């Protein structure tokens, strides 16, 4: 079984979480860098990475790396790759490109020249002049940074945040990968209450349920490399999926709540939870954050409130943060975790966070403010 150099990409700030996820899957010798984790694995590793990584964006096979400051160097570098080891004769190979701080910056030219180089290579390998490209899709990415070219084969297809359960979202949806990261960073104990008071279309509570039930996030979707019998056996995919189903925890109950003031998005959240297969473990209800209360102790709140990005919303959002501070203060044994881009959040909230972490919600720079509640006395039962 061949061993590949793999790259799992992620949003900035989530690389270390992806690294820990890979270690839990049993993979070592990881190289964690800005926006990516590099590691090595076989075809089963590719399947498991796509199926199980909660916080990664995509999983790539790294085919080559070289320097190019001219299109001739780019052409020769791409052509040199043993493409017949990755692309069958009828492959529908789509070439994408990105370039940062490099002499080669025209993306359309990078794409066309790279595709020409691949075709030239395959002509020699398969001894044919014309390729139908009628087969399965093989997305190829030519990534250039500081004149260093990395040629990647995208095994995921659609980005990994597309779990398959969220067909409809709220106006400002949080990516599933970031939502999962927020839950993981909160270190929520699954036997304690979990609340998202701004749940919108339900992404954070749904990801919390998937984590607590040990449901692989990719179980309800397909991946580009599932059709690549040329590289990955269908039997390998069947084995990995079967193992994932067997690892689902079905004999434990969880107290997960999603609240939102908008009844319309609460209905959407319920439908999304049904699609994700976790509707039995989450209670959704229309409720404002100021009505939040609980007779349970030592629970966890994770939320993504409005940021007030528009100037017209700034005063309204700051007032909301003040109300949040007063409401959360009443839950004096709870831990709460809030992501926002608002620079004056702590001032409005009325309390400095114990920790904060820079994260990106799309292109918006945010901070994940972490307020850590007290540990329960050993003599007391959880949630009592």
N, C-alpha and C positions, 0 to 999 in steps of 0.2 A: 504494500500500500504506500503510495507516494506521500512525501511530506512537503507541505507548502509553507512559504512565509506568508503570514496573514496579517492584515491590518484591520482593526476595529476602530472606526472613527466615532467621535462623539462631540457634543457641544463643549465649549471651553468651560472648565470647572468640573466636568464629570469624568475626566480621564481616570482618576484614581479609583472611582467607583467601578468603572468598567474593568479596570485591572483586578479589583477584588472579586468581581463576578467571574472573571476568567480563572482566577485561582481556585474559586469554589468549584468550578467545573473540572478542575484537575490539571490545568495548564500552567506551566512555570516558565522561567526564563523570559519574563515579559519586559518590554521596553516601553515605559510610559512617557509620552511627550505631549506637547500642546496639541490637543485635538485628536489624538490617536494613541492606540496601544498596538505595538507590534509583537507578534508571537509566532510559534510554529505549530503545525498540526496536520493531521491527515484528513481524509474525506469525512470521517465521522466527526472530527473536530469542527469542520465547516458547518455541518448540519446542526450540531449542538450549539454552536455560537449563534447562528441565526435564530434558532428556536428559543434559546434560554436568555440571551442578553437583554436585560430590561432597559438599560440606559445608553446603549450604543446606537449610532445612526445607521451604519452599514458595516458589512464584513466584506473585505476585498482580498483577493489573491494578488500578491505583489509579483509581477512578472519580470520587471527589470528596473534598474535605476542608472542613469548616466547624465552627463553634462551636455548641454546643447545651447549654443549661442547663435546657431544658424539653422535654417530649415534643412539643409543638407545633413547636418549632424543629427537633427531630429529624425529625418527619414532613415538614415543608416542605423541609428540606435533602435528604432522601432522594428525595422526589417530584420535585425539580428536575432530577435526573439524566436524561439522554436514554437511558432504559432500552431503547428500541426499537433502539438501535445495538448492544446487547449480548445481549438476550434475544429469541429467536424467540417466536412466538405460543403454541407448545406447551411452552415451557421449564419444566422441573421445577426451580424455584429454591428452594434451601434457605437460610434466613437463620440464621446463627450470630452470636453477640455476645460481646464481652468489654469490661469496663469497669474502669478503674483510676483512683482519686483523682478521681472525677467525681460531679456531682450526680445524674446518671442512672446508677443502679447496678443496677436490677432487670433481669437479663438476659432473662427471659421477656417483660417489657414492651417492652424495646428490640427484641427479635425481632419481636413481633407488630405493633408500631406501624410498624416499618420495612417489614415485608411488606405491610401495608395501604397504605403510601405507594407501594410499587412497583406493586401491583395497580391503584391509582387512576391512576397514570401510564400503565400499559399499556392500561387501558380506553379512555383518551382517544386513545392512539396507534393501537391496533388497532380501535377502535370496536366492541368486544364487551364483554359483561357477565360472561362466565364463562370461566375458563381451566382447561383439562383437566390441565395439568402432566403430560402423558403422554410428553413428549419427553425429551431428554437432560438430565443434571443440571448445574446451574450453581450451585456453592456460593458464597454471598455472606457476607462477614464485615463486621459493623459493629463497629469498634474505637474505643473512647472512652478517651482519656487526657487528664487535666486539662481535661475538658470539650471537648476537640477531637475531633471525629468524623472518622474516615477510613473511607470505604466502599470495600471491596476485593472483587474477583472472583477466586476461587481457581482458577488454571489447572491446579494439580497434582492435585487430588483427594486421594488418599492421600498422606501426607507422603513427602518424597523419600528418607527413610532406608529406606523399604520398596522395596528393589531387586528383590525377587522371588525371591531365592535362599535366604532364611532362613525356612523354614516352622516349623522347630523350633529353639529356642535353649537356652542353658544357663540356670541359675537367675538369674544376674545379667548379662544380655546388655548389651553395649555397642552403642549405636546405630551403624549403618553410617556415618552422616555424621561422627560424632565419631572413629570408627576411621580413616576416611580422613584426617581432619585431623591425627591423631597421626602417621600415615605421612608426610604432607606436611611437617609441622613438623620431623620428624627429618632431612629433606633426604637421605634414603637414596639412595645411588648404585645404580642398578639392576643394575650389574655386580658388586656385592658381596653377600655373604651377608646374609640377613635372617632374624631369629629372633623368634618370640613364644613364650616359655616357659610362658605361662599362656593358651593360645589359646582355651580353652573351645570354643564352637561355630564357631570359625575366622574370626571377623569381621575381625580385624586382618590376618592373612595373606591373606585373600581380597581385601580392599580394596587391599593392597599389590600383589597380582597384577593386579588391574584397572587400577591406576595404571601399573604397569610395562608392561603390554600395550597401554596407551592404549585400553582398552575403556570406552565411555561407560557410566556407572553405571545409566542408565535404559533400557538396551537390552532388558532382559528384563521390562519392565512397561509398562503403559499409563497414560495421564494423562487427567484430566477433559476437557481442552481438545482431545483428539484427536477427540472427537465433535462439536466445535463448528464444523461447516461454515459456520455463520452468521458466524463470526469468522475461523477459520483453515481454509484449503483443505486437503483431504486430500492433494493433490499436494505441498504444502509439507512435510507430515509425511513423506511417502515420500522426498522429496529429502533431508531432514535425516537420516533414519534410514540411507539408502543411503550418504551421506557418512560417517556414523559407522562403519559396517561397513568401509568402505574404509580408514579410518584405524587400524584395529587392527594392531598390530605382531605378526607371526606368525613372524618369522625369527630371533628371539633367545631364548635360554634364560635362566632365572633360578633362583637358589638361594634358595628361600623355605621356611622350616621353621616348623611349628606343633607345640608340645609341650604336653601337659597330663597331670597325674597320673591323671585320670579317663578310663578307657577308653571309657565310655559317650559322653562329649562328643566324644572324638576321632572316633568313628564318625559322630556328627552332623556334625562339621566336614567330614569327607570327603564326606558327602552334599550339604552346602551348597556345597562347592567344585564338585561335579559340576553342580549347578543353575546356578551362576554361570559355568560354562564355563571354569574355570581349574584344574581338578583335575590337569592334566598339569604344572603349574608349582609345585605345593606338595607338600611331603612332611610328612604328619602322623604323629605317633608318640606313644605313651603313654610319658611320662618325667617324673620329678620335676625341679624346678628345680636341686636339688643335684647332679644327674647331668649338668647342662649342660656341654658342652665343645666345642671346635672346634680343628682344626689350621689353620684359615684365619685370615687377619688382616684388620683394618680393616673388620669387618662391623658390622651395626647390629642392636640389640635394641630392640623396642618392645613394651611389655606393660602390662596392666591387672590387677595382682595383687589379691587380696582386700584390702578396706579395714579390716576389723575394726569395722564400724559397731555391731555388737552388743557389749555390754560383756563378755559371756562369751567372745568371740572375740579380745579385745584382746591378751592375753598371747600367744596362739598366733600371731597375725599379726605381732606385734613380733618374735617368734623367727624367723618366716619371713623378715622383712626382713633380719635379721642374717645368715641363711644366704645370702640373695641377694647381700648385700654381699661376702661371702667368695667366692662362686662367680663373680660378675661381675669381681671383682678379678683373677682368673686370666686373663681375656680382656683383657689390658692394652692392646691396640691397638684395641679395639672402642669404639664409641659406644653408649650405652644410654639409653633414654627410658622413664620410668615415671610413670604417672598413678595418683594415690591421694588420698584425702581425709584420710589419717592425718596428724595434726599433727607427730608425732615421727618421720616417715619417715627424714629425713636422719640423725637421731641414731642410729636403729636400723640403718640401712644402713651407717653408718660413714664416710660421706663427704658433704661438702657439694656440691651440684650446681653446675655452671657457670652454668646459667640455670634459672629456673622460670617457669611461666606459669599464671595462674589460668584454669581451665576448669570447665565444669559437665557432670557426667555425670547427665543428667536434672536433678533438683533438688539433687543433691549437689555442694557446692562442693569442687573438687579442685585439685591443683597438678600440672602436668606437669613433672617433674624431668628435666633434660637434662644428661647427662654426655658431654662431647665428647672423643672419642679423638684421638690424634695423627694428623697427615696422613701418608700413606705417602711414603717417599722416591721421588723421580721416577724413579730407576733401577730400582725394583722393580715387578714386575707386580702388578696387583690380585689379591687373594685368594691370594697365594702366600706 
